[in-house]
Amino acid sequence: MFTSSMSRRLALGLCGAGLALASGLAAAQTSYPNKPVRLIVPFAAGGTTSILARMLAERMGQHMGQPIIVDNRPGAGGNVGMDIVAKAEPDGYTILMGPIGLAINPALYAKMPFDPIKDLAPIGLYAGVPNLLVVHPAVPANNVKELVAYAKAHPGKLNYASNGNGTSSHLAAEMLKSAAGVDIVHVPYKGGGPAMQDLIGGQVSMLFDQMPAVLPQVQGGRVRALGVSSVKRSAAAQDIPAVSESLPGFDMTVWFGFLAPKGTPADIVARLNAEMNRALKDTGFQSQLAGMGVTPMPGSSAEFGSFIRREMTHWAKVVKDSGAKID
């Protein structure tokens, strides 16, 4: 026989169970991600940043149950797109394909619209890749030494495209100018795709850009490769010498990583990092990247944060030594 106190306890228990069930269902309904994630790429479509972003986004989306949609937002050496993410809602639904410009731009630009450390939360390092120095076939140079000799004999005649002010392609060419003592003219674009189109068309003479976007153009005979920007030759193109073989000490390896707005919940950052690392440790994906000259670099979000700080210190010195500056 139920007493009134027993009835009250049963009612309270059922109420508690109902609340717990409702809470569990609500949590399931709002579990991350429950809608598509936007991945901002701060350069135009067709360049390496966009190519690599789409490759990783596709793999991550398959495991996360929601698509990761690439949104190209070029401008100001990547600052336009990076600033969009820095000011976005920190809910995990707007993230960034962060380029090496995160470390370069604070030293290069007189004024930054955001602070890479204070306004962005590192998710994980993606990959490292060298630039290739390529020229239009009409340029009378088959190697870096011949290019330097021609540039010295014709000061100001050669121009070079870049993916934008402050990008690695801009700074790599400035490093070459400084190391070789040559006068070549900068023509900035809003990404590697448009820069490559004009190089192929002969509107510009030369370009430093990342290997995944450039190597197919070299292999197709549309441009000529003179050197790779890493200290050693790339395993993906052993026949292309390193620029350092002609200009000792020359070294620029570009990197990419994912970031979110500062304040993004730690569990969401951890989920994104785990899905990144799952993809980067997949042997099939590793093989695909290796064929493009790309080295996957999985790790923790904390490691990526420390890496960015070290890179900012390194590139601040390189920018100062090169004399490059953007108002």
Secondary structure, 3 states (H helix, E strand, C coil): CCCHHHHHHHHHHHHHHHHHHHHHHHHHHCCCCCCCEEEEECCCCCCHHHHHHHHHHHHHHHHHCCCEEEEECCCHHHHHHHHHHHCCCCCCCEEEEEECHHHHHHHHECCCCCCCCCCEEEEEEEEEEEEEEEECCCCCCCCHHHHHHHHHHCCCCCEEEECCCCCHHHHHHHHHHHHHCCCCEEEECCCHHHHHHHHHCCCCCEEEEEHHHHHHHHHCCCCEEEEECCCCCCCCCCCCCEHHHCCCCCCCEEEEEEEEECCCCHHHHHHHHHHHHHHHCCHHHHHHHHCCCCEECCCCHHHHHHHHHHHHHHHHHHHHHHCCCEC
